[in-house]
Amino acid sequence: MERTLILVKPDAVKRALTGKILTRFEEAGLKIVAMKMVWVDKDHAGKHYTTNEEFLVGMGNKTLKTYAEYGKDPMEVMGTKDPLEIGKMVREWNLEFLTSGPVVAVVLEGIHAVTNVRKLVGATLPTFSEPGSIRGTYSIDSPVLANDRKRAVRNMIHASGTPEEAVLEIELWFHKKEIHEYSRADESVMF
């Protein structure tokens, strides 16, 4: 059993997709053990989107890879080819996006929760998400379009990437007393 964090981002909340998204997780057998709607301030969002150099360079390299795939010149759009500088720009866009409206933060619990949630959510970039995944069903936003418009990719949902990341993110978003333990009626049949 694992726990993981998801954030239903402002684009999904504003599109009234929160219920449909949460239903997908519950129907798959994941249990909601904590949930709240918050309007995130920039300080809190900054703790979620870390300033860790490795993280920023990773985001920058992903952006450069996407540009290469689409034949775009990063110098023309971003003004740099430095992955760290690009990562810093993308981080700022993510901060602006996460603070642009209400977010629904949820802790899910279940068998291999991190892996199963990421599979249900789909690829980070909606344009590459598998059909039937949450992102593949409800979004087609493109990283190239987002970068051209100097904004975050509207990918509707965040899901912890590893069990270690999930622990840190759950601690960032929830106090221990906000996380509940209970049995779902169908647990004995499913597991």
MODELLER restraints for C-alpha pairs under 7 A, 6 or more apart:
rsr = mdl.restraints
at = mdl.atoms
rsr.add(forms.Gaussian(group=physical.xy_distance, feature=features.Distance(at['CA:1:A'], at['CA:109:A']), mean=6.86, stdev=0.5))
rsr.add(forms.Gaussian(group=physical.xy_distance, feature=features.Distance(at['CA:1:A'], at['CA:110:A']), mean=5.15, stdev=0.5))
rsr.add(forms.Gaussian(group=physical.xy_distance, feature=features.Distance(at['CA:1:A'], at['CA:111:A']), mean=4.54, stdev=0.5))
rsr.add(forms.Gaussian(group=physical.xy_distance, feature=features.Distance(at['CA:1:A'], at['CA:112:A']), mean=6.13, stdev=0.5))
rsr.add(forms.Gaussian(group=physical.xy_distance, feature=features.Distance(at['CA:2:A'], at['CA:109:A']), mean=5.61, stdev=0.5))
rsr.add(forms.Gaussian(group=physical.xy_distance, feature=features.Distance(at['CA:2:A'], at['CA:110:A']), mean=5.57, stdev=0.5))
rsr.add(forms.Gaussian(group=physical.xy_distance, feature=features.Distance(at['CA:2:A'], at['CA:111:A']), mean=6.10, stdev=0.5))
rsr.add(forms.Gaussian(group=physical.xy_distance, feature=features.Distance(at['CA:2:A'], at['CA:112:A']), mean=5.75, stdev=0.5))
rsr.add(forms.Gaussian(group=physical.xy_distance, feature=features.Distance(at['CA:2:A'], at['CA:113:A']), mean=5.25, stdev=0.5))
rsr.add(forms.Gaussian(group=physical.xy_distance, feature=features.Distance(at['CA:3:A'], at['CA:107:A']), mean=6.51, stdev=0.5))
rsr.add(forms.Gaussian(group=physical.xy_distance, feature=features.Distance(at['CA:3:A'], at['CA:108:A']), mean=5.49, stdev=0.5))
rsr.add(forms.Gaussian(group=physical.xy_distance, feature=features.Distance(at['CA:3:A'], at['CA:109:A']), mean=4.34, stdev=0.5))
rsr.add(forms.Gaussian(group=physical.xy_distance, feature=features.Distance(at['CA:3:A'], at['CA:110:A']), mean=6.60, stdev=0.5))
rsr.add(forms.Gaussian(group=physical.xy_distance, feature=features.Distance(at['CA:3:A'], at['CA:113:A']), mean=5.89, stdev=0.5))
rsr.add(forms.Gaussian(group=physical.xy_distance, feature=features.Distance(at['CA:3:A'], at['CA:166:A']), mean=6.99, stdev=0.5))
rsr.add(forms.Gaussian(group=physical.xy_distance, feature=features.Distance(at['CA:4:A'], at['CA:107:A']), mean=5.61, stdev=0.5))
rsr.add(forms.Gaussian(group=physical.xy_distance, feature=features.Distance(at['CA:4:A'], at['CA:108:A']), mean=5.38, stdev=0.5))
rsr.add(forms.Gaussian(group=physical.xy_distance, feature=features.Distance(at['CA:4:A'], at['CA:109:A']), mean=6.54, stdev=0.5))
rsr.add(forms.Gaussian(group=physical.xy_distance, feature=features.Distance(at['CA:4:A'], at['CA:113:A']), mean=6.10, stdev=0.5))
rsr.add(forms.Gaussian(group=physical.xy_distance, feature=features.Distance(at['CA:4:A'], at['CA:114:A']), mean=5.54, stdev=0.5))
rsr.add(forms.Gaussian(group=physical.xy_distance, feature=features.Distance(at['CA:4:A'], at['CA:160:A']), mean=6.08, stdev=0.5))
rsr.add(forms.Gaussian(group=physical.xy_distance, feature=features.Distance(at['CA:4:A'], at['CA:166:A']), mean=4.91, stdev=0.5))
rsr.add(forms.Gaussian(group=physical.xy_distance, feature=features.Distance(at['CA:5:A'], at['CA:106:A']), mean=5.76, stdev=0.5))
rsr.add(forms.Gaussian(group=physical.xy_distance, feature=features.Distance(at['CA:5:A'], at['CA:107:A']), mean=4.68, stdev=0.5))
rsr.add(forms.Gaussian(group=physical.xy_distance, feature=features.Distance(at['CA:5:A'], at['CA:108:A']), mean=6.33, stdev=0.5))
rsr.add(forms.Gaussian(group=physical.xy_distance, feature=features.Distance(at['CA:5:A'], at['CA:159:A']), mean=5.85, stdev=0.5))
rsr.add(forms.Gaussian(group=physical.xy_distance, feature=features.Distance(at['CA:5:A'], at['CA:160:A']), mean=5.62, stdev=0.5))
rsr.add(forms.Gaussian(group=physical.xy_distance, feature=features.Distance(at['CA:5:A'], at['CA:166:A']), mean=5.83, stdev=0.5))
rsr.add(forms.Gaussian(group=physical.xy_distance, feature=features.Distance(at['CA:5:A'], at['CA:169:A']), mean=6.58, stdev=0.5))
rsr.add(forms.Gaussian(group=physical.xy_distance, feature=features.Distance(at['CA:5:A'], at['CA:170:A']), mean=5.91, stdev=0.5))
rsr.add(forms.Gaussian(group=physical.xy_distance, feature=features.Distance(at['CA:6:A'], at['CA:105:A']), mean=6.01, stdev=0.5))
rsr.add(forms.Gaussian(group=physical.xy_distance, feature=features.Distance(at['CA:6:A'], at['CA:106:A']), mean=5.31, stdev=0.5))
rsr.add(forms.Gaussian(group=physical.xy_distance, feature=features.Distance(at['CA:6:A'], at['CA:107:A']), mean=6.47, stdev=0.5))
rsr.add(forms.Gaussian(group=physical.xy_distance, feature=features.Distance(at['CA:6:A'], at['CA:157:A']), mean=6.71, stdev=0.5))
rsr.add(forms.Gaussian(group=physical.xy_distance, feature=features.Distance(at['CA:6:A'], at['CA:158:A']), mean=5.25, stdev=0.5))
rsr.add(forms.Gaussian(group=physical.xy_distance, feature=features.Distance(at['CA:6:A'], at['CA:159:A']), mean=4.50, stdev=0.5))
rsr.add(forms.Gaussian(group=physical.xy_distance, feature=features.Distance(at['CA:6:A'], at['CA:160:A']), mean=6.65, stdev=0.5))
rsr.add(forms.Gaussian(group=physical.xy_distance, feature=features.Distance(at['CA:7:A'], at['CA:103:A']), mean=6.40, stdev=0.5))
rsr.add(forms.Gaussian(group=physical.xy_distance, feature=features.Distance(at['CA:7:A'], at['CA:104:A']), mean=5.60, stdev=0.5))
rsr.add(forms.Gaussian(group=physical.xy_distance, feature=features.Distance(at['CA:7:A'], at['CA:105:A']), mean=4.58, stdev=0.5))
rsr.add(forms.Gaussian(group=physical.xy_distance, feature=features.Distance(at['CA:7:A'], at['CA:106:A']), mean=6.29, stdev=0.5))
rsr.add(forms.Gaussian(group=physical.xy_distance, feature=features.Distance(at['CA:7:A'], at['CA:157:A']), mean=5.42, stdev=0.5))
rsr.add(forms.Gaussian(group=physical.xy_distance, feature=features.Distance(at['CA:7:A'], at['CA:158:A']), mean=4.91, stdev=0.5))
rsr.add(forms.Gaussian(group=physical.xy_distance, feature=features.Distance(at['CA:7:A'], at['CA:159:A']), mean=6.72, stdev=0.5))
rsr.add(forms.Gaussian(group=physical.xy_distance, feature=features.Distance(at['CA:8:A'], at['CA:18:A']), mean=6.66, stdev=0.5))
rsr.add(forms.Gaussian(group=physical.xy_distance, feature=features.Distance(at['CA:8:A'], at['CA:103:A']), mean=5.60, stdev=0.5))
rsr.add(forms.Gaussian(group=physical.xy_distance, feature=features.Distance(at['CA:8:A'], at['CA:104:A']), mean=4.93, stdev=0.5))
rsr.add(forms.Gaussian(group=physical.xy_distance, feature=features.Distance(at['CA:8:A'], at['CA:105:A']), mean=6.44, stdev=0.5))
rsr.add(forms.Gaussian(group=physical.xy_distance, feature=features.Distance(at['CA:8:A'], at['CA:156:A']), mean=6.08, stdev=0.5))
rsr.add(forms.Gaussian(group=physical.xy_distance, feature=features.Distance(at['CA:8:A'], at['CA:157:A']), mean=4.63, stdev=0.5))
rsr.add(forms.Gaussian(group=physical.xy_distance, feature=features.Distance(at['CA:8:A'], at['CA:158:A']), mean=6.68, stdev=0.5))
rsr.add(forms.Gaussian(group=physical.xy_distance, feature=features.Distance(at['CA:9:A'], at['CA:98:A']), mean=6.49, stdev=0.5))
rsr.add(forms.Gaussian(group=physical.xy_distance, feature=features.Distance(at['CA:9:A'], at['CA:103:A']), mean=5.04, stdev=0.5))
rsr.add(forms.Gaussian(group=physical.xy_distance, feature=features.Distance(at['CA:9:A'], at['CA:104:A']), mean=6.87, stdev=0.5))
rsr.add(forms.Gaussian(group=physical.xy_distance, feature=features.Distance(at['CA:9:A'], at['CA:156:A']), mean=5.05, stdev=0.5))
rsr.add(forms.Gaussian(group=physical.xy_distance, feature=features.Distance(at['CA:9:A'], at['CA:157:A']), mean=5.24, stdev=0.5))
rsr.add(forms.Gaussian(group=physical.xy_distance, feature=features.Distance(at['CA:10:A'], at['CA:98:A']), mean=6.57, stdev=0.5))
rsr.add(forms.Gaussian(group=physical.xy_distance, feature=features.Distance(at['CA:10:A'], at['CA:100:A']), mean=6.56, stdev=0.5))
rsr.add(forms.Gaussian(group=physical.xy_distance, feature=features.Distance(at['CA:10:A'], at['CA:101:A']), mean=4.92, stdev=0.5))
rsr.add(forms.Gaussian(group=physical.xy_distance, feature=features.Distance(at['CA:10:A'], at['CA:102:A']), mean=5.49, stdev=0.5))
rsr.add(forms.Gaussian(group=physical.xy_distance, feature=features.Distance(at['CA:10:A'], at['CA:103:A']), mean=5.50, stdev=0.5))
rsr.add(forms.Gaussian(group=physical.xy_distance, feature=features.Distance(at['CA:11:A'], at['CA:154:A']), mean=6.54, stdev=0.5))
rsr.add(forms.Gaussian(group=physical.xy_distance, feature=features.Distance(at['CA:11:A'], at['CA:156:A']), mean=5.66, stdev=0.5))
rsr.add(forms.Gaussian(group=physical.xy_distance, feature=features.Distance(at['CA:12:A'], at['CA:18:A']), mean=6.36, stdev=0.5))
rsr.add(forms.Gaussian(group=physical.xy_distance, feature=features.Distance(at['CA:12:A'], at['CA:156:A']), mean=4.96, stdev=0.5))
rsr.add(forms.Gaussian(group=physical.xy_distance, feature=features.Distance(at['CA:13:A'], at['CA:102:A']), mean=6.86, stdev=0.5))
rsr.add(forms.Gaussian(group=physical.xy_distance, feature=features.Distance(at['CA:13:A'], at['CA:103:A']), mean=6.84, stdev=0.5))
rsr.add(forms.Gaussian(group=physical.xy_distance, feature=features.Distance(at['CA:21:A'], at['CA:134:A']), mean=6.91, stdev=0.5))
rsr.add(forms.Gaussian(group=physical.xy_distance, feature=features.Distance(at['CA:30:A'], at['CA:108:A']), mean=6.07, stdev=0.5))
rsr.add(forms.Gaussian(group=physical.xy_distance, feature=features.Distance(at['CA:30:A'], at['CA:109:A']), mean=5.60, stdev=0.5))
rsr.add(forms.Gaussian(group=physical.xy_distance, feature=features.Distance(at['CA:30:A'], at['CA:110:A']), mean=4.97, stdev=0.5))
rsr.add(forms.Gaussian(group=physical.xy_distance, feature=features.Distance(at['CA:31:A'], at['CA:108:A']), mean=5.38, stdev=0.5))
rsr.add(forms.Gaussian(group=physical.xy_distance, feature=features.Distance(at['CA:31:A'], at['CA:109:A']), mean=5.05, stdev=0.5))
rsr.add(forms.Gaussian(group=physical.xy_distance, feature=features.Distance(at['CA:31:A'], at['CA:110:A']), mean=6.33, stdev=0.5))
rsr.add(forms.Gaussian(group=physical.xy_distance, feature=features.Distance(at['CA:32:A'], at['CA:106:A']), mean=6.86, stdev=0.5))
rsr.add(forms.Gaussian(group=physical.xy_distance, feature=features.Distance(at['CA:32:A'], at['CA:107:A']), mean=5.96, stdev=0.5))
rsr.add(forms.Gaussian(group=physical.xy_distance, feature=features.Distance(at['CA:32:A'], at['CA:108:A']), mean=4.71, stdev=0.5))
rsr.add(forms.Gaussian(group=physical.xy_distance, feature=features.Distance(at['CA:32:A'], at['CA:109:A']), mean=6.46, stdev=0.5))
rsr.add(forms.Gaussian(group=physical.xy_distance, feature=features.Distance(at['CA:33:A'], at['CA:107:A']), mean=5.63, stdev=0.5))
rsr.add(forms.Gaussian(group=physical.xy_distance, feature=features.Distance(at['CA:33:A'], at['CA:108:A']), mean=5.90, stdev=0.5))
rsr.add(forms.Gaussian(group=physical.xy_distance, feature=features.Distance(at['CA:33:A'], at['CA:109:A']), mean=6.64, stdev=0.5))
rsr.add(forms.Gaussian(group=physical.xy_distance, feature=features.Distance(at['CA:33:A'], at['CA:179:A']), mean=5.54, stdev=0.5))
rsr.add(forms.Gaussian(group=physical.xy_distance, feature=features.Distance(at['CA:33:A'], at['CA:180:A']), mean=5.02, stdev=0.5))
rsr.add(forms.Gaussian(group=physical.xy_distance, feature=features.Distance(at['CA:33:A'], at['CA:181:A']), mean=6.51, stdev=0.5))
rsr.add(forms.Gaussian(group=physical.xy_distance, feature=features.Distance(at['CA:34:A'], at['CA:106:A']), mean=5.50, stdev=0.5))
rsr.add(forms.Gaussian(group=physical.xy_distance, feature=features.Distance(at['CA:34:A'], at['CA:107:A']), mean=4.96, stdev=0.5))
rsr.add(forms.Gaussian(group=physical.xy_distance, feature=features.Distance(at['CA:34:A'], at['CA:178:A']), mean=6.12, stdev=0.5))
rsr.add(forms.Gaussian(group=physical.xy_distance, feature=features.Distance(at['CA:34:A'], at['CA:179:A']), mean=4.85, stdev=0.5))
rsr.add(forms.Gaussian(group=physical.xy_distance, feature=features.Distance(at['CA:34:A'], at['CA:180:A']), mean=6.33, stdev=0.5))
rsr.add(forms.Gaussian(group=physical.xy_distance, feature=features.Distance(at['CA:35:A'], at['CA:104:A']), mean=6.97, stdev=0.5))
rsr.add(forms.Gaussian(group=physical.xy_distance, feature=features.Distance(at['CA:35:A'], at['CA:105:A']), mean=5.57, stdev=0.5))
rsr.add(forms.Gaussian(group=physical.xy_distance, feature=features.Distance(at['CA:35:A'], at['CA:106:A']), mean=4.34, stdev=0.5))
rsr.add(forms.Gaussian(group=physical.xy_distance, feature=features.Distance(at['CA:35:A'], at['CA:107:A']), mean=6.44, stdev=0.5))
rsr.add(forms.Gaussian(group=physical.xy_distance, feature=features.Distance(at['CA:36:A'], at['CA:104:A']), mean=5.66, stdev=0.5))
rsr.add(forms.Gaussian(group=physical.xy_distance, feature=features.Distance(at['CA:36:A'], at['CA:105:A']), mean=5.47, stdev=0.5))
rsr.add(forms.Gaussian(group=physical.xy_distance, feature=features.Distance(at['CA:36:A'], at['CA:106:A']), mean=6.71, stdev=0.5))
rsr.add(forms.Gaussian(group=physical.xy_distance, feature=features.Distance(at['CA:37:A'], at['CA:102:A']), mean=6.46, stdev=0.5))
rsr.add(forms.Gaussian(group=physical.xy_distance, feature=features.Distance(at['CA:37:A'], at['CA:103:A']), mean=5.59, stdev=0.5))
rsr.add(forms.Gaussian(group=physical.xy_distance, feature=features.Distance(at['CA:37:A'], at['CA:104:A']), mean=4.31, stdev=0.5))
rsr.add(forms.Gaussian(group=physical.xy_distance, feature=features.Distance(at['CA:37:A'], at['CA:105:A']), mean=6.24, stdev=0.5))
rsr.add(forms.Gaussian(group=physical.xy_distance, feature=features.Distance(at['CA:38:A'], at['CA:102:A']), mean=5.48, stdev=0.5))
rsr.add(forms.Gaussian(group=physical.xy_distance, feature=features.Distance(at['CA:38:A'], at['CA:103:A']), mean=5.38, stdev=0.5))
rsr.add(forms.Gaussian(group=physical.xy_distance, feature=features.Distance(at['CA:38:A'], at['CA:104:A']), mean=6.36, stdev=0.5))
rsr.add(forms.Gaussian(group=physical.xy_distance, feature=features.Distance(at['CA:39:A'], at['CA:99:A']), mean=6.65, stdev=0.5))
rsr.add(forms.Gaussian(group=physical.xy_distance, feature=features.Distance(at['CA:39:A'], at['CA:101:A']), mean=6.04, stdev=0.5))
rsr.add(forms.Gaussian(group=physical.xy_distance, feature=features.Distance(at['CA:39:A'], at['CA:102:A']), mean=4.44, stdev=0.5))
rsr.add(forms.Gaussian(group=physical.xy_distance, feature=features.Distance(at['CA:39:A'], at['CA:103:A']), mean=6.08, stdev=0.5))
rsr.add(forms.Gaussian(group=physical.xy_distance, feature=features.Distance(at['CA:40:A'], at['CA:98:A']), mean=6.91, stdev=0.5))
rsr.add(forms.Gaussian(group=physical.xy_distance, feature=features.Distance(at['CA:40:A'], at['CA:99:A']), mean=5.19, stdev=0.5))
rsr.add(forms.Gaussian(group=physical.xy_distance, feature=features.Distance(at['CA:41:A'], at['CA:99:A']), mean=5.86, stdev=0.5))
rsr.add(forms.Gaussian(group=physical.xy_distance, feature=features.Distance(at['CA:42:A'], at['CA:95:A']), mean=6.45, stdev=0.5))
rsr.add(forms.Gaussian(group=physical.xy_distance, feature=features.Distance(at['CA:42:A'], at['CA:99:A']), mean=6.34, stdev=0.5))
rsr.add(forms.Gaussian(group=physical.xy_distance, feature=features.Distance(at['CA:45:A'], at['CA:95:A']), mean=5.88, stdev=0.5))
rsr.add(forms.Gaussian(group=physical.xy_distance, feature=features.Distance(at['CA:45:A'], at['CA:98:A']), mean=6.76, stdev=0.5))
rsr.add(forms.Gaussian(group=physical.xy_distance, feature=features.Distance(at['CA:46:A'], at['CA:95:A']), mean=6.63, stdev=0.5))
rsr.add(forms.Gaussian(group=physical.xy_distance, feature=features.Distance(at['CA:49:A'], at['CA:91:A']), mean=6.60, stdev=0.5))
rsr.add(forms.Gaussian(group=physical.xy_distance, feature=features.Distance(at['CA:56:A'], at['CA:84:A']), mean=5.64, stdev=0.5))
rsr.add(forms.Gaussian(group=physical.xy_distance, feature=features.Distance(at['CA:56:A'], at['CA:87:A']), mean=4.33, stdev=0.5))
rsr.add(forms.Gaussian(group=physical.xy_distance, feature=features.Distance(at['CA:56:A'], at['CA:88:A']), mean=6.08, stdev=0.5))
rsr.add(forms.Gaussian(group=physical.xy_distance, feature=features.Distance(at['CA:57:A'], at['CA:83:A']), mean=5.01, stdev=0.5))
rsr.add(forms.Gaussian(group=physical.xy_distance, feature=features.Distance(at['CA:57:A'], at['CA:84:A']), mean=4.49, stdev=0.5))
rsr.add(forms.Gaussian(group=physical.xy_distance, feature=features.Distance(at['CA:57:A'], at['CA:87:A']), mean=5.61, stdev=0.5))
rsr.add(forms.Gaussian(group=physical.xy_distance, feature=features.Distance(at['CA:59:A'], at['CA:87:A']), mean=4.97, stdev=0.5))
rsr.add(forms.Gaussian(group=physical.xy_distance, feature=features.Distance(at['CA:60:A'], at['CA:83:A']), mean=4.02, stdev=0.5))
rsr.add(forms.Gaussian(group=physical.xy_distance, feature=features.Distance(at['CA:60:A'], at['CA:84:A']), mean=5.89, stdev=0.5))
rsr.add(forms.Gaussian(group=physical.xy_distance, feature=features.Distance(at['CA:60:A'], at['CA:86:A']), mean=4.80, stdev=0.5))
rsr.add(forms.Gaussian(group=physical.xy_distance, feature=features.Distance(at['CA:60:A'], at['CA:87:A']), mean=4.13, stdev=0.5))
rsr.add(forms.Gaussian(group=physical.xy_distance, feature=features.Distance(at['CA:61:A'], at['CA:83:A']), mean=5.34, stdev=0.5))
rsr.add(forms.Gaussian(group=physical.xy_distance, feature=features.Distance(at['CA:64:A'], at['CA:74:A']), mean=6.91, stdev=0.5))
rsr.add(forms.Gaussian(group=physical.xy_distance, feature=features.Distance(at['CA:67:A'], at['CA:73:A']), mean=6.62, stdev=0.5))
rsr.add(forms.Gaussian(group=physical.xy_distance, feature=features.Distance(at['CA:67:A'], at['CA:74:A']), mean=6.59, stdev=0.5))
rsr.add(forms.Gaussian(group=physical.xy_distance, feature=features.Distance(at['CA:67:A'], at['CA:144:A']), mean=6.98, stdev=0.5))
rsr.add(forms.Gaussian(group=physical.xy_distance, feature=features.Distance(at['CA:74:A'], at['CA:80:A']), mean=6.25, stdev=0.5))
rsr.add(forms.Gaussian(group=physical.xy_distance, feature=features.Distance(at['CA:74:A'], at['CA:81:A']), mean=5.89, stdev=0.5))
rsr.add(forms.Gaussian(group=physical.xy_distance, feature=features.Distance(at['CA:75:A'], at['CA:81:A']), mean=5.99, stdev=0.5))
rsr.add(forms.Gaussian(group=physical.xy_distance, feature=features.Distance(at['CA:77:A'], at['CA:148:A']), mean=6.27, stdev=0.5))
rsr.add(forms.Gaussian(group=physical.xy_distance, feature=features.Distance(at['CA:90:A'], at['CA:152:A']), mean=6.67, stdev=0.5))
rsr.add(forms.Gaussian(group=physical.xy_distance, feature=features.Distance(at['CA:93:A'], at['CA:151:A']), mean=5.01, stdev=0.5))
rsr.add(forms.Gaussian(group=physical.xy_distance, feature=features.Distance(at['CA:93:A'], at['CA:152:A']), mean=4.94, stdev=0.5))
rsr.add(forms.Gaussian(group=physical.xy_distance, feature=features.Distance(at['CA:94:A'], at['CA:152:A']), mean=5.14, stdev=0.5))
rsr.add(forms.Gaussian(group=physical.xy_distance, feature=features.Distance(at['CA:97:A'], at['CA:152:A']), mean=6.30, stdev=0.5))
rsr.add(forms.Gaussian(group=physical.xy_distance, feature=features.Distance(at['CA:107:A'], at['CA:170:A']), mean=7.00, stdev=0.5))
rsr.add(forms.Gaussian(group=physical.xy_distance, feature=features.Distance(at['CA:114:A'], at['CA:160:A']), mean=6.54, stdev=0.5))
rsr.add(forms.Gaussian(group=physical.xy_distance, feature=features.Distance(at['CA:114:A'], at['CA:161:A']), mean=6.76, stdev=0.5))
rsr.add(forms.Gaussian(group=physical.xy_distance, feature=features.Distance(at['CA:114:A'], at['CA:162:A']), mean=6.28, stdev=0.5))
rsr.add(forms.Gaussian(group=physical.xy_distance, feature=features.Distance(at['CA:114:A'], at['CA:163:A']), mean=6.24, stdev=0.5))
rsr.add(forms.Gaussian(group=physical.xy_distance, feature=features.Distance(at['CA:117:A'], at['CA:159:A']), mean=6.98, stdev=0.5))
rsr.add(forms.Gaussian(group=physical.xy_distance, feature=features.Distance(at['CA:118:A'], at['CA:159:A']), mean=6.26, stdev=0.5))
rsr.add(forms.Gaussian(group=physical.xy_distance, feature=features.Distance(at['CA:120:A'], at['CA:133:A']), mean=5.17, stdev=0.5))
rsr.add(forms.Gaussian(group=physical.xy_distance, feature=features.Distance(at['CA:120:A'], at['CA:134:A']), mean=6.20, stdev=0.5))
rsr.add(forms.Gaussian(group=physical.xy_distance, feature=features.Distance(at['CA:121:A'], at['CA:133:A']), mean=5.43, stdev=0.5))
rsr.add(forms.Gaussian(group=physical.xy_distance, feature=features.Distance(at['CA:121:A'], at['CA:134:A']), mean=4.82, stdev=0.5))
rsr.add(forms.Gaussian(group=physical.xy_distance, feature=features.Distance(at['CA:121:A'], at['CA:135:A']), mean=5.90, stdev=0.5))
rsr.add(forms.Gaussian(group=physical.xy_distance, feature=features.Distance(at['CA:122:A'], at['CA:129:A']), mean=4.94, stdev=0.5))
rsr.add(forms.Gaussian(group=physical.xy_distance, feature=features.Distance(at['CA:122:A'], at['CA:130:A']), mean=6.00, stdev=0.5))
rsr.add(forms.Gaussian(group=physical.xy_distance, feature=features.Distance(at['CA:122:A'], at['CA:133:A']), mean=5.05, stdev=0.5))
rsr.add(forms.Gaussian(group=physical.xy_distance, feature=features.Distance(at['CA:122:A'], at['CA:134:A']), mean=6.27, stdev=0.5))
rsr.add(forms.Gaussian(group=physical.xy_distance, feature=features.Distance(at['CA:122:A'], at['CA:135:A']), mean=5.66, stdev=0.5))
rsr.add(forms.Gaussian(group=physical.xy_distance, feature=features.Distance(at['CA:122:A'], at['CA:136:A']), mean=6.55, stdev=0.5))
rsr.add(forms.Gaussian(group=physical.xy_distance, feature=features.Distance(at['CA:123:A'], at['CA:129:A']), mean=4.51, stdev=0.5))
rsr.add(forms.Gaussian(group=physical.xy_distance, feature=features.Distance(at['CA:124:A'], at['CA:155:A']), mean=6.75, stdev=0.5))
rsr.add(forms.Gaussian(group=physical.xy_distance, feature=features.Distance(at['CA:125:A'], at['CA:142:A']), mean=6.83, stdev=0.5))
rsr.add(forms.Gaussian(group=physical.xy_distance, feature=features.Distance(at['CA:125:A'], at['CA:143:A']), mean=6.79, stdev=0.5))
rsr.add(forms.Gaussian(group=physical.xy_distance, feature=features.Distance(at['CA:125:A'], at['CA:155:A']), mean=6.54, stdev=0.5))
rsr.add(forms.Gaussian(group=physical.xy_distance, feature=features.Distance(at['CA:126:A'], at['CA:135:A']), mean=5.26, stdev=0.5))
rsr.add(forms.Gaussian(group=physical.xy_distance, feature=features.Distance(at['CA:126:A'], at['CA:136:A']), mean=5.94, stdev=0.5))
rsr.add(forms.Gaussian(group=physical.xy_distance, feature=features.Distance(at['CA:126:A'], at['CA:139:A']), mean=5.67, stdev=0.5))
rsr.add(forms.Gaussian(group=physical.xy_distance, feature=features.Distance(at['CA:126:A'], at['CA:140:A']), mean=5.08, stdev=0.5))
rsr.add(forms.Gaussian(group=physical.xy_distance, feature=features.Distance(at['CA:126:A'], at['CA:141:A']), mean=5.66, stdev=0.5))
rsr.add(forms.Gaussian(group=physical.xy_distance, feature=features.Distance(at['CA:126:A'], at['CA:142:A']), mean=6.83, stdev=0.5))
rsr.add(forms.Gaussian(group=physical.xy_distance, feature=features.Distance(at['CA:126:A'], at['CA:155:A']), mean=5.90, stdev=0.5))
rsr.add(forms.Gaussian(group=physical.xy_distance, feature=features.Distance(at['CA:127:A'], at['CA:140:A']), mean=4.77, stdev=0.5))
rsr.add(forms.Gaussian(group=physical.xy_distance, feature=features.Distance(at['CA:127:A'], at['CA:141:A']), mean=5.84, stdev=0.5))
rsr.add(forms.Gaussian(group=physical.xy_distance, feature=features.Distance(at['CA:127:A'], at['CA:142:A']), mean=5.61, stdev=0.5))
rsr.add(forms.Gaussian(group=physical.xy_distance, feature=features.Distance(at['CA:129:A'], at['CA:135:A']), mean=6.03, stdev=0.5))
rsr.add(forms.Gaussian(group=physical.xy_distance, feature=features.Distance(at['CA:129:A'], at['CA:136:A']), mean=4.69, stdev=0.5))
rsr.add(forms.Gaussian(group=physical.xy_distance, feature=features.Distance(at['CA:130:A'], at['CA:136:A']), mean=5.27, stdev=0.5))
rsr.add(forms.Gaussian(group=physical.xy_distance, feature=features.Distance(at['CA:131:A'], at['CA:137:A']), mean=6.16, stdev=0.5))
rsr.add(forms.Gaussian(group=physical.xy_distance, feature=features.Distance(at['CA:135:A'], at['CA:155:A']), mean=6.52, stdev=0.5))
rsr.add(forms.Gaussian(group=physical.xy_distance, feature=features.Distance(at['CA:139:A'], at['CA:155:A']), mean=6.73, stdev=0.5))
rsr.add(forms.Gaussian(group=physical.xy_distance, feature=features.Distance(at['CA:141:A'], at['CA:153:A']), mean=6.41, stdev=0.5))
rsr.add(forms.Gaussian(group=physical.xy_distance, feature=features.Distance(at['CA:141:A'], at['CA:154:A']), mean=6.09, stdev=0.5))
rsr.add(forms.Gaussian(group=physical.xy_distance, feature=features.Distance(at['CA:141:A'], at['CA:155:A']), mean=6.97, stdev=0.5))
rsr.add(forms.Gaussian(group=physical.xy_distance, feature=features.Distance(at['CA:142:A'], at['CA:153:A']), mean=6.68, stdev=0.5))
rsr.add(forms.Gaussian(group=physical.xy_distance, feature=features.Distance(at['CA:143:A'], at['CA:153:A']), mean=5.78, stdev=0.5))
rsr.add(forms.Gaussian(group=physical.xy_distance, feature=features.Distance(at['CA:146:A'], at['CA:152:A']), mean=5.79, stdev=0.5))
rsr.add(forms.Gaussian(group=physical.xy_distance, feature=features.Distance(at['CA:146:A'], at['CA:153:A']), mean=5.35, stdev=0.5))
rsr.add(forms.Gaussian(group=physical.xy_distance, feature=features.Distance(at['CA:160:A'], at['CA:166:A']), mean=5.08, stdev=0.5))
